[in-house]
Each structure stands twice: as C-alpha cells, then as structure tokens.
Amino acid sequence: MNRMVRNLWIQALSGRGEAYRRLGIMFLRGPGARRNHMLAKLCLEKAALLGDQKGYWLYHKNYSRKLQVIDDCSYEEMCRDYHRAKNRKEKKMLRCYLKLGTAEQKRREKKIGL
C-alpha cells in the first residue's frame, strides 16, 4: 500500500467523509489502488453517511439505479431552487442531484413546468 492510500485510510478512519470519497473513487476507477467495487461502494456509502455531498452523489449515481433516492417533495423543491438559482455553481450542483430523480419525478417536473 502506498503512502497516499495509507494516509487516506488514516483520515477516513478518523471520520473524514472526503477521505472515504477519495478512497471510493480510487477503488471504483483503479488509479492508486486495485479496482474493487465492493470496497468502492462501502467507502462511498460511508462518505455519504458522514455528510460528504459529492460522496452522496457518487454513491447514488453508481449504486441506486432506478431506485427513488429523493422523495417527491424534496425533488420538486430542488427543481424550484434550480430555476431560481442565480449562479452557475449552484445550478451545476442542483443539476447533479436532479439527475438522481426517477423517471416519474422527471416526467412530473416537465408536466407541471418546474
């Protein structure tokens, strides 16, 4: 195990969600560590549980296909926030979360024009 990976594990085990996310990405993609989807899923799940937003998004993007990740009320509120957002950074973040919506949520959004 190289020094960078060892340091990430130390940080992760001390409760840093970002470190778990970075480990999850390494296990998912392969650079710096051997690909291991089970460890990637565990690390990204832990990152999400520790409040890491990017970890939450990556976990659900990769492991929650066709499942309802976001309840309908929250999805509608995010749609409204997206359309009201003034800066690109906020819109980009919200767009990532809106992609996690179910087909039914996306259809409803278009139908009511959120």
C-alpha positions as a LaTeX table, in Angstrom:
\begin{tabular}{lrrr}
\hline
Residue & $x$ (\AA) & $y$ (\AA) & $z$ (\AA) \\
\hline
Met1 & 0.00 & 0.00 & 0.00 \\
Asn2 & 1.48 & 3.32 & $-0.99$ \\
Arg3 & 1.80 & 6.28 & 1.35 \\
Met4 & $-1.08$ & 8.28 & $-0.15$ \\
Val5 & $-3.54$ & 5.39 & 0.22 \\
Arg6 & $-2.37$ & 4.73 & 3.77 \\
Asn7 & $-2.84$ & 8.42 & 4.67 \\
Leu8 & $-6.33$ & 8.41 & 3.16 \\
Trp9 & $-7.26$ & 5.37 & 5.26 \\
Ile10 & $-5.98$ & 7.08 & 8.39 \\
Gln11 & $-8.02$ & 10.21 & 7.59 \\
Ala12 & $-11.09$ & 8.16 & 6.72 \\
Leu13 & $-10.95$ & 6.11 & 9.88 \\
Ser14 & $-10.75$ & 9.34 & 11.88 \\
Gly15 & $-14.13$ & 10.33 & 10.40 \\
Arg16 & $-13.40$ & 12.41 & 7.29 \\
Gly17 & $-16.04$ & 11.86 & 4.62 \\
Glu18 & $-13.87$ & 13.37 & 1.88 \\
Ala19 & $-11.19$ & 10.74 & 2.52 \\
Tyr20 & $-13.76$ & 7.94 & 2.22 \\
Arg21 & $-14.97$ & 9.51 & $-1.04$ \\
Arg22 & $-11.45$ & 9.69 & $-2.46$ \\
Leu23 & $-10.84$ & 6.05 & $-1.47$ \\
Gly24 & $-14.15$ & 5.07 & $-3.07$ \\
Ile25 & $-13.15$ & 6.76 & $-6.32$ \\
Met26 & $-9.77$ & 5.03 & $-6.27$ \\
Phe27 & $-11.40$ & 1.62 & $-5.78$ \\
Leu28 & $-14.02$ & 2.40 & $-8.43$ \\
Arg29 & $-11.62$ & 3.61 & $-11.13$ \\
Gly30 & $-8.38$ & 1.85 & $-10.28$ \\
Pro31 & $-5.63$ & 4.51 & $-10.10$ \\
Gly32 & $-3.69$ & 4.21 & $-6.85$ \\
Ala33 & $-5.48$ & 1.01 & $-5.82$ \\
Arg34 & $-6.72$ & $-2.18$ & $-7.41$ \\
Arg35 & $-10.33$ & $-1.96$ & $-8.63$ \\
Asn36 & $-12.72$ & $-3.33$ & $-6.06$ \\
His37 & $-16.38$ & $-2.42$ & $-6.47$ \\
Met38 & $-17.39$ & $-3.79$ & $-3.07$ \\
Leu39 & $-14.86$ & $-1.55$ & $-1.28$ \\
Ala40 & $-15.78$ & 1.37 & $-3.54$ \\
Lys41 & $-19.44$ & 1.00 & $-2.58$ \\
Leu42 & $-18.62$ & 0.75 & 1.14 \\
Cys43 & $-16.34$ & 3.80 & 1.05 \\
Leu44 & $-18.80$ & 5.94 & $-0.91$ \\
Glu45 & $-21.65$ & 4.89 & 1.36 \\
Lys46 & $-19.60$ & 5.84 & 4.42 \\
Ala47 & $-18.70$ & 9.20 & 2.81 \\
Ala48 & $-22.40$ & 9.88 & 2.22 \\
Leu49 & $-23.27$ & 8.93 & 5.80 \\
Leu50 & $-20.58$ & 11.32 & 7.06 \\
Gly51 & $-22.20$ & 14.17 & 5.11 \\
Asp52 & $-19.90$ & 14.40 & 2.10 \\
Gln53 & $-22.15$ & 15.79 & $-0.68$ \\
Lys54 & $-20.01$ & 14.53 & $-3.55$ \\
Gly55 & $-19.78$ & 11.13 & $-1.87$ \\
Tyr56 & $-23.58$ & 11.05 & $-1.56$ \\
Trp57 & $-23.99$ & 11.89 & $-5.22$ \\
Leu58 & $-21.36$ & 9.36 & $-6.39$ \\
Tyr59 & $-22.84$ & 6.61 & $-4.23$ \\
His60 & $-26.35$ & 7.09 & $-5.59$ \\
Lys61 & $-25.16$ & 7.66 & $-9.16$ \\
Asn62 & $-23.31$ & 4.35 & $-9.16$ \\
Tyr63 & $-25.39$ & 2.15 & $-6.87$ \\
Ser64 & $-29.01$ & 3.35 & $-6.77$ \\
Arg65 & $-30.11$ & 2.96 & $-10.35$ \\
Lys66 & $-33.90$ & 3.19 & $-10.81$ \\
Leu67 & $-34.47$ & 3.46 & $-7.05$ \\
Gln68 & $-36.12$ & 6.51 & $-5.56$ \\
Val69 & $-33.28$ & 8.33 & $-3.84$ \\
Ile70 & $-35.03$ & 11.66 & $-3.31$ \\
Asp71 & $-38.62$ & 11.95 & $-2.08$ \\
Asp72 & $-41.09$ & 13.75 & $-4.35$ \\
Cys73 & $-41.42$ & 16.91 & $-2.22$ \\
Ser74 & $-37.65$ & 17.36 & $-2.00$ \\
Tyr75 & $-37.29$ & 16.76 & $-5.74$ \\
Glu76 & $-39.90$ & 19.44 & $-6.53$ \\
Glu77 & $-38.20$ & 21.86 & $-4.13$ \\
Met78 & $-34.83$ & 21.23 & $-5.79$ \\
Cys79 & $-36.44$ & 21.92 & $-9.19$ \\
Arg80 & $-37.73$ & 25.24 & $-7.93$ \\
Asp81 & $-34.34$ & 26.07 & $-6.40$ \\
Tyr82 & $-32.64$ & 25.16 & $-9.68$ \\
His83 & $-34.85$ & 27.54 & $-11.67$ \\
Arg84 & $-34.35$ & 30.32 & $-9.09$ \\
Ala85 & $-30.58$ & 29.85 & $-8.79$ \\
Lys86 & $-28.56$ & 32.81 & $-9.97$ \\
Asn87 & $-25.01$ & 31.43 & $-10.14$ \\
Arg88 & $-23.66$ & 28.59 & $-12.26$ \\
Lys89 & $-22.04$ & 26.71 & $-9.39$ \\
Glu90 & $-25.32$ & 26.34 & $-7.53$ \\
Lys91 & $-27.15$ & 25.32 & $-10.72$ \\
Lys92 & $-24.49$ & 22.73 & $-11.53$ \\
Met93 & $-24.75$ & 21.16 & $-8.07$ \\
Leu94 & $-28.54$ & 21.04 & $-8.21$ \\
Arg95 & $-28.47$ & 19.59 & $-11.73$ \\
Cys96 & $-26.36$ & 16.68 & $-10.45$ \\
Tyr97 & $-28.93$ & 15.91 & $-7.75$ \\
Leu98 & $-31.84$ & 16.28 & $-10.17$ \\
Lys99 & $-30.28$ & 13.58 & $-12.34$ \\
Leu100 & $-30.81$ & 11.17 & $-9.44$ \\
Gly101 & $-34.59$ & 11.57 & $-9.76$ \\
Thr102 & $-36.77$ & 8.74 & $-11.01$ \\
Ala103 & $-38.28$ & 8.78 & $-14.49$ \\
Glu104 & $-41.67$ & 9.52 & $-12.90$ \\
Gln105 & $-40.28$ & 12.51 & $-10.97$ \\
Lys106 & $-38.67$ & 13.89 & $-14.13$ \\
Arg107 & $-41.92$ & 13.40 & $-16.10$ \\
Arg108 & $-43.92$ & 15.19 & $-13.39$ \\
Glu109 & $-41.43$ & 18.06 & $-13.36$ \\
Lys110 & $-41.82$ & 18.60 & $-17.10$ \\
Lys111 & $-45.60$ & 18.27 & $-16.91$ \\
Ile112 & $-46.07$ & 20.95 & $-14.25$ \\
Gly113 & $-43.27$ & 23.11 & $-15.64$ \\
Leu114 & $-40.97$ & 23.38 & $-12.61$ \\
\hline
\end{tabular}
